[in-house]
Amino acid sequence: MIYRIPGLLVFCLGLSSAGAGCAVAGYDASSLGGPPRSAQGVGSATSVLDGIESAGDVLVPYMDAVQAVYTNGLSAEALTRNALITNVRANPAMVRQPLATSTYADDSEDNRDGDSQDHRDREVLRFRLRHEPTREVMSYLVSCALEQGQSVSYTDTRTGQIYTFPGEIGICPQWGEHGVHQGSDGAKCRQLVTACLLALVNPTGQSITLSMRGQAFPEHRPGLLSPGPSVRVGTADEDDDAIASFGPCKTDARGPSRNCGWTAEHVGTCSPTSTVEIGAGGEPLDDCDDDPSAALARSDDDTILRVCNGIHGCDAGSPAHIAQSEVHCDGRPQPALRFQCPSSGYFSLMSGPRVSRRAGGAPGRDGASAPWSSDGFSVASRPSMVGPLSVDGLIIAEPPPFHAAVYPAPEADVFRWREGAFYGTFWGRNPLHSKFTAAMNEVDEDGTFYPAPVSGEPVFQHAFACTGEFWNDQIAYQKDRLCAGPDDDCVAHSAGACGDSHDIADCPPLHQCSVDDGMVVEGDGDFHECAGDGGTWHHPITVYLNHPSAVVRTAPLVDPGLPALDVPRVPIRLPLCP
């Protein structure tokens, strides 16, 4: 499952040699011998979809897969200072009540019911959403807990302003109907929502796309929190700004250079520096020469293609732009294009009609259907002819090993770097820092917020994070990933390594999670049974990243002694700890 965080980062000194791509200038870690892909092709081309696999060319039907991919952007400042979860009175009240519009209304009949517990809770929860950071937390809370089609709305009766918080992931949709303060299902719901919010915390101010894996309520949405067979191309950049090319055209626009009217297809994988060919339509791709004259006879509804570096789309003038085409290969009825696989090892495919009408346009961030469709895509690839690179007779770089391009690539192959697991609960017995009093993190009827003082410690007593196999600097990780700032409060306790660690004296405690791969989806690598606060937590969420340094503030370490090159370098060996 994929989600985006607006903003996080990892010290490359905190990466093992398996992630040593961070230690080399100019290359994405995915091209430097990182975690193995789930499946690798042999031969000139391969693609896997719905059980279809071949060592040669494979046709890939158009599809839109369920995926576990999301973007994170919840600020640590908001999560550590809000009028709901970090308020002593509101914290228990919010889980006793439904996650619903009436619960948080400034004034309603439900708030005038007399002296019932519901009445008292809703009196406590009134006016909380007049505080902007609290609304930010509510937005992510609803997104985690409720599913698409569910929502919570709030009207500020002072201004008439209406705020709507839509559901998205759907970890605990039952919270929309009743409280989650009782029973085993309630405990599971609270733990999963806690883990989801922790995973979505982001201190860097950017939107980072990540894959979340765990075990939700299978009766609600089978496959939720499990990696999907493909990943949709991102339609917003890391500043969370919509990419113009995915918006509608204001006037009729023609050709592949336009920056409107495009559709986000899927992400593919390839071997850096290899030659990749991808084509629209149902015919297998062979090595072929461009036929520019074919474009002259094409209809306005014919397909055009664009390829971008990484997992997001791009505009024609973007640095991420790799290639675009409306040209046919000799004898091929649909367009194709040839490009060199980028150093990241990932490419994003965009498509659209040759002419995008003013009233049309591509699907936006809501995923609406485009007014046209493709018949599918096929992919072929061949290894680079680049040999070893030497400086003063010393070989410092070898061409990367060749693996045939895969399109669309499985989510597990796009997000291969296991960051770690998040677990615990924000609610329950004594959930907050002992210094918090009932008067702290309060908001009054005027919307004035009264924050708790900064303690420089974890705000939540029973919230934890452990790290995957590519980290060894736990202090740096905790400050960058879990805290509002170097000297500010943190959202969770850093528990050390989730699983195995090498025998180094200053490593943190080992084996925080006794299960390295949960049983629901074999091989998805989700941690389970994780230790914290003297007990075992049964419902963590494990996060996988597309790049190992995506979720911490510090920039990747580079070696100033090596020149910038266009091929992967030999990894610098770092201590293995995570």
N, C-alpha and C positions, 0 to 999 in steps of 0.2 A: 504494500500500500504506500502511495507516494503523497507527500505533503510538502508545502513550502514554508520556510521560516523567513520572515523579513529580518535578516542579519546575524551571523556568527563567525570564529577562526581557530587551528591547532599548531602549536610550535612544531616545526619539522624535527626539532631535536627530540620531540616526543613520539616520533614514529620509529618503528622497527625497520630493519633493512628491507623487509618486504614492502614497506611504503617509502623507500628511500628516494622515490621519484621527487619527493618534496625537497630533497637535499641537493638537487641538481638544477641549475638555472635553465629556464627556457622550455621546460617540458612538463606536461601534465603527468601525474603519477600513474594514470591508467596505462601509460605506454611503457612503464618501467618495471615490469615483472611484479605487478601487484597481485591481489587475490585471483585465483583461477576463475575463468568463466565457467558457467554451468554446462555449456556445450560448445565444442569447437568444431568447425567445419574442416574437411579435408578436401583438397582439390582446388579448382579454380573458382568455385562459387558454392554458397549454401544458404539456405534459409529454413527456418523451422516454424511451423504454424499448424495447429490442430492435427498434430501427428504426422504431417507431411515433411519428409526430410530426404535430402538427396545430396550426393557428392558432386553433382553437377548443377546446372541452372534449375531454379525452382520458382514457380509462379506463386505470388503472394496475394491472396484476395484482400480487397479493402475490408478493414475491420476496425472496430473500436472496442478495446478490451477493458474489462474491469481491472483497475490497477490500485496499488497501495501507495501512490505517489502524491505528495502534498508539499506545500511551501510553508516555511515557518517564519513568523514575524512578530510573535508576542514579546514585548519588551520585558526584560527582567525587572526594570523599575516598576512597571505596572503590576506585575505579579507579586512583587514584594511589598507594594504600597497601594492597596485598593480597599474599597469600602465593603467588599463582600467576603472573599476568602480569607483575607488577613484582618478581619474585624472580629473581635471575640464574640460579639452578640450575633452578627449576621452569619458567621461560619456554620453553626449548627442549624440555624433557621433555614438556610437555603437548601439543605439536603432533606429536610423534613417536608418541604413543599415541592410541588411540580415545577419543572423548569418551563414556565409558561408565562404568558403575557400578564394574566391577572395577578400572579404572585408579586410582580414588581411594579404594579401600577401606583402612581402617586396617590390616587384616591379611587376607590371602587366600593361596590356593595360588599365585596368579600372583606374589605378592611373595616367594616362596621358591623360585624357579626356578633359582637359581644365579647365574652371573656374566654373563648375557646383558644386552644393552642394555635390553630390556624390563624385566628385573629391576631394573637400576640406576635406570631412569626411575621405576618404581613405588615404589621405596624413597624416591626424592626426593619423590614426590607424596603419600606417606603423611602423615596428620594435617593436611594443609593446610586441610581444610574444617572443622576445629575452630575456626577464626577466623571470627567472624560476618561482617565485611565481605568476606572472601573468599567466603563462601557467597552473599552478595549479587551479587558479580561472576559467580560460577558460574551463578546463576539467570538473569542476562541473557545470559551466553555461550550457555547451552543454548537459551534462548528464541530467540536470533538464529540459531544454527547448525542446530538440529534441528527437525524438523517435528512436527506434532501426531501423537501415537501413540508418539513416541520420548521417552525421558526418561533422566535420570541420578539415581540414588539414593545417598545416603551415610548410613551408620550410625555414629554416634559411639559407639565401643565402651566409653567411660568411663561413659556415661549410658544407653545404649540408645536414645537419641533418633534417629529416622529422618527424614531430609530428602529430599524428592523435588523435582527440578527438571524441569519438563515442557518439551518442545519446543513451539514455536509458529510462528515465521516460516518456518523451513526453508530458509535460505539455503545451507546446506552439510550436508545430511543424511548424506552419505557419511562425515563425521567420526565418526558414531556407530559405524562399522564398522572404520575404520582411521585411521592418522595422516594428517596433511595437510602434511607437511614436505617433500614432493618433488613435482616435476612442475608443469606449467602449471596443472592443475586445483587442486593444492595451493596454489599461489601465489594463484590467484583466490579460493579459499575463504578464505585468511588475510586477504586484502584486504577482501573483502565483510564478513566477521565483524568486522574492525576498524572499518570504516565504520559498521556497524550499532551497535556498542557506543558509538562516538563520538556518533552521532545520538541515542542514548538517554540520554546524560548529562544530568543536570538538577540545578542547584544551588539551585533555589528552594523545594524541599520540597513541590511540588505535582505532580499528574499531568497532563501536557500531552499532548493528542492531536495527532498529526502524521501526515503522509503521506510515506512513503519511496518513492523512485523510483530505479530503476537497472536493471542487466542481470545477473540471476542465472543459474543453470543452467536453461535452458528445458526440458530433458528431464525435470527433476524436477517442476516445477510451472509449466506455462505460465501466463503472466500475473503471476507473482510479481514484486513490486516495480514493478508497473504500476498506474495508477489504475483503479479499478473503476467500474461504472455507477451505483453507489449507495453510501451510507454508513449503516451501522446507527447508531441512536441510542445514545449512551453510557449505560451503566447504573451507572456510578460517578461521583462528583463529583471535583473537582480535588484534594481531599485523599485520593483513592483509597478513599473510603468508599462502600460499596454504597448506592444510592438505594433507600429502603425500599419504594417503590411497585413495584419489580420483584421483590420477594420474595414468598413464599407467604403467604396469609392464615392466621392462627392460628384464626380462626373464620369462619363464612360472612359475607361482606361484600358489601354491595349499593351500586350507584350509582357515579357518576363522582368523588365526593369521597373515596373510600377511598384509602388509601396502601398497597395491597398488590394482588397479583394482576394487574398490568399487564404488557403485552408491549411491548418496544422495537421500533418500526417503523423508519422511515428519516428522514433529514434532508432538508428541502426548502429552496429559496431563494425569495426574494420581494423586491420593492422596498420599502424602508422607508416606512412610513405608508400603503402601499396596503392595500386591503381584500382579504382572502383567504378563500375558502370551501373547505373540504375535507370530503368525505363518504365514508362507508363504502359498499361495495356496488358493483354494476356499472353503475349508471345515471349518465349525464352530469349534472354540476351546472349548474343554471341559477340565476340570482338568485331566491331564494325566501324566504318568511317562515317563522319558526319556528311549529311546530304543537305546543305543549306537551301537548295532549290525547293526542297519539300515543304518548307515553311510558307512558300508563296501561295500554295493551293489549299491551305488549311482553313477550316471554318472557325468562326468566332468562339464556338464552344469546345474546340479541341483543348487538350491539356497542355499546360506549361509547368515546368519544374524549377525548383530552387533548392539548393543544399547549403546548410549552414554548419559551422563548427559547434560541437557540443550538443546540449540537450534542449536548447531554446531556438526559436525561429529568429529571423533577422530581416532587416531591410536591405535594399540593394547596396547602399553605401556603408553598411556596417562592417567593422573589422572581422566579425564572425562569418561574413558572406564568403562562400567557397566557389559556387558555380550556379548558373541558371541556364535554362535552355528551352527553346520551342522547336529545336531542330531534330529531324528524324535521322536515324541511321539508314544506311542503304537498304532499301527494300522493306523497312519496318514501318507499319502504319501509324505508330504512336511515337512521341518524342522520347529521347533518352539523353543522358549526359554522362560525361566521364570526368572524374576528379581524383586528385591525390588525397588519400586518407589523412586527416589532420593528426597532429601529434597527440591530441586528446584520445584518439581511438573511437570517437563518437561523432555521428553526423545526424542532423535533423533534416527531414524531408518536408518541403512545402509544395503544394500543388494548387492549381486554380484553372479557370477557363482562360483561354487566350484573350478574351475581352470581358472585362468585368463591368457590368452595367451599373449605373448610378443607384438603381433601386435594389441591386443585389448585394454582393459582398460575401466575405468569408465568415465562418462562425467566429464569434468573439469569445470572451473568457467564460461565457455561459455554455459554450459547447454546442450552440444551435447549429442545425444542419445547413449546409451550403445549398444553393439552388442548383447544384449539379453534383455529379458523382463520378469517380474514376472506376475503371474496371479492374484495378489492381496494379501491382508493381512487380518487377522482377529485378534481380541483382546478380552481378558477376564481379569477380575481383581476381587480381593476379599479383604476385609478389613484386616488390620494388627491385630494381636493378642496382640500387645503391650498395656499394661494398663497405668494408670497414673504413672508419675515418681515423687517421693517425696524425699526430703532432710531434715533430722531431723524432720520427721513427717509433713513437709509442702509440699503440692503439688505445684510444680513449673512448671509442664508441663502436658498437656493432649494430648492424641493422636489426630491428626488432624481429622476433619470430613471426612467420606468416600464419595467420588464421583467416580463412575465407570470410568475406563480409557477410553479415547476417542482417536481414531486414524483414519485418521489424524485429528488434532484439528483445529477448525476454527481460522483464524488469530486474531479475536477479543478476543479469549480466551488465545492465546499465548502472546499477547501484551495488557495487561489490565491496565497498570499504565499510566494515562493521565498526561503527562508532562506539557502541556500547548499549547498555540498557538503562531504562528509567523506571522507577517503581516506588511503591509506598502509597501514602494517602495524605491529602490535605485536610481531611475531616476525621472526626472520631474523638477519642479521649485525649485531651491536652494537645491539640494539633499545632499550636502556635508557640513561638518563642516565649519563654517564661516571663520576659520583661513586658510583654504586651498587656495592656489593661483595656477595660471596656471603653475608655475615652479615646483610645488611639485608633487611627485609621477610620475615623467617623466622618460623616458628611451631614451637614445640617440642611434645613429646608431651603436655604439660599444657595445651596450647592458648594458651600465652603468646606474644604477638606482639612482635617486635623491629623497629620501623619504621625506615625510612631517615629521615635528617634532612630538613627542608624546605629546598628550594633556591630556590623561587620561580620555577622555570623549567619548561618542558615535560619531563615524565617520559619520554615516548617519543620517540626520536630521529627516527622515520620516520612520524609521524602528523600529519595536516594538516587544516585547515579553511579554506575560502574562503567569501566572502559573496556573496549575491545582490544584486540591483539596488536594494534598499531600505535599504542601510546606508552610512553614511559615517564613523562613529566606530569605527575598527577596535580601538583600545585598549580602549574600553568594552565592545565586543562580546567580545573575547578574555577579559577578566577576568570578565565575567558568565556567558558561555556555556561556556567551556572550562576554567576554573580552579576549584579548591576554595575559593578566597577571594581577596580583593584582593592578598594577599601570599603566597599559597600556590602549590603546584605546579599545573601545568596538564596536561591530557590530550593536547593537540595544539599544534602550531605554527600561529599565525594567518598564513595565506598571503596575505591581502589579498582583492581582488575576484576572483571566479571568472571574470567576463567583462567586458563593456564598462563603461567608467566615463567620466564627464564630465571635461573637462580642468581640474582644480583642482590647484593646486600641491602641496597636502599629501595628495593621494589616495595610497593604497597602490599597489603594482605592479599592472598590468592584465593581463587575459587569462591567468589561471592555468590555465584550462581551455580548450583549443582547440576543443572541440565543445560547443555550447550546447544541443543537443537530440540525444540518442542515437537511433540508427536503429531500435531494436527497436519502439518505439511512437512514431510520429510525433506531435509536438506535446505530449508529456508533460513536456518541459522538463528532462530530466535531463542534467546536465553529464557530460562524459567527457574523457579524455586531459588529466588535471590535473597541473600541475607541482609538484614539491616535492623538496628535497634533491638538486637537480641532475639529476633524472630525471623520467620521465612515469609516472603511475599510471593504470592502465587500468580500474579497477573501483571508482569512487567510488559513493557513495549521496547523492542529492540530497534535501533535506528541504523540504517545503512545509507552511506553517502556515495554520490557520484565521484567526488574528489575528497581525499582525506583532510585537506586543510580548509574545507568549506565552512566550518562552524566555530572557528575561534578568531580572535581579533588579530593575532600576530601573523604577519606575512610569512610565507614559506621561506625557509633558509635557502640561500643560494650560495654557490661556491664562486667567489669573485675571481678565482684563478683560472677559470675555464671560459673560453669565448662562447658566445651564443651560437648554437648550432641548430640545424633543422632535422636532426636525427637524435633518438634517445641516447643518453650517456650511460656509462657504467655506473651503477648505483654506488653511493658512498655508504659504507657499512656503519651503522649506528648500533648502540647497545640495544639488545632486545629485552623488553621489560613488561609487556605493556605496563 
